[in-house]
Amino acid sequence: MATKAKASKGTTLTRGGVLIAEITTISGPTGTAPAIDATSHDSVSAEFVGGMPDAGEVSFDFNWVGSDAPQQSLDTDREAGTLSTYVLTVQDHATNPSTVTFTALVTACSLNPGGTGDKLSGSCTLKISGKPTRTYAPA
């Protein structure tokens, strides 16, 4: 059977509907749900119940473009503690790609000048607040 894998090229991240320029890698959302120990003396084996889900983080690296307003806004949001709306879009369908829409705080944002032979780059981490909305591409 042939694979249905798709290349990640063309994945985008927007903040407030505006594209964040020149992203090179994206990771996340990295959601988790804790297992709460509910074992009692009546249990015959360890028992667990699901805890409060945490939508996790999205982290990304980008080519630093100092004049790019959306890149500038990341650091501004971090300093102010501003929650913003982001949309992560993956190119897994020609007309209806999958998306994850979420509200997040910028918890880390850095300029990475690198060495003499390196490009200027940046990195950013977003902490998701609340439950993301996922829209999946059709089959």
N, C-alpha and C positions, 0 to 999 in steps of 0.2 A: 504494500500500500504506500502511496506517495505521501510525503509529509505535508502537513498544513501549516508549518512554521512560516512566519513572516519576518522580514528584516525590520530592525527597530528604527531604521533611517526615517526621518520625517516626524518623529515623536516631538510634540510641542508642549510647552507649559505657558499658560497665560495667567496674569494677575489682573483682576478687574477687567477682563476682556482684552488686555493688551499683551502681545507676545513678549516674553523675556528672550532677548536676543542671544544667539550663538551658544545654546546649551550643548555640551559635548557628551555628558553622561547624566542619567537620572536613575535613582534607586528608590523604590517604595511605591505606594505606601506599605509600611511594615507593621501592619496591625497585629495585635496579640489579644488573647483572652486568657486570664489566669484560671487555673484550676484551684478551687478552694477545697481544702480537706474537710470533709464532712463525716469522717470516720468516728464511730461511737463504739462503746463497749458491746453494743448489740451487733455490730458489723462482723461479717465472716471474712472480710477482706477490706482493704482500703477503699473508701468511697469518696467521690469528688462531685462537686457541682460547679457549673460555669460561673465565673465572676464577670465584673463589668468589663466589656470590651474596650480596648484602647486602639484607636485608629492608627497610632504610631506616627511615623515621620516620613517625609520625602526629602531626600538630599540630592543635590545636583552640582555639577561643575560646569563652568562656562568660560568661553574666551572673553576676557575682560574688555569691555567697550565703555570707557569712562563717560562718553557722551550719551549713552543709552539711558533714557529716563526710567524704564522699568528696572534695569539693574540698579540704578541709584535708589529707587524706591525701596528695594530690599533692605538696605542699610538703614534708611529712614524709618521703616516699619519696625526693625529690630530695636532701634533706640527708643521709639515711642511705645512699643508693646502693642502695636496695631494688629488687629485681626483682619485679614484680607481674604477674598475669595479667589481660588485658583482652579484651573481646569487643566488636567493632564490628558492629552489626546494621543493615542497610539494608532498608527496607520495599519490597522489589521483588516480594513475593508475599504473598497474603492469609494463608496459614497456614504457609508454610515459607520465611521470608525468608533471604537470603544473609547469611553471617557470616564474619568474620575473627577468629580467636582467636590471641592472641600474648602473649608475655612481653616486658616492656619496662622500661627505666630511664626515670625522669623526668629529662631533661637540662636543661629550662628550665621555669620556672613563674613567672608574674608577675601582679601586681595592676595594672590600668590605670585609675586614677581618672578620667582624661580632664579635660575642661573643665567649666565651670559648668553647661552645658546637656547634658552627657553622662551616661550611666548608668555605674555601676561595672561593670567587666568584668575578665576575666582571660584569660590565654593560657597554653598548656602545650605542650611538645614531648616526645614519647616516642620513645626510640631502641629499636627492636625488637632483641631478642637471640634468635638462633636462627631457625628456619623457622616462619612462621605457618601455621595450618591454615585453609584456606578451604572453606566449605560453600556451594554454589551452589543457588539456588532452582530448583525443577523447571520445565520448559518449560510 
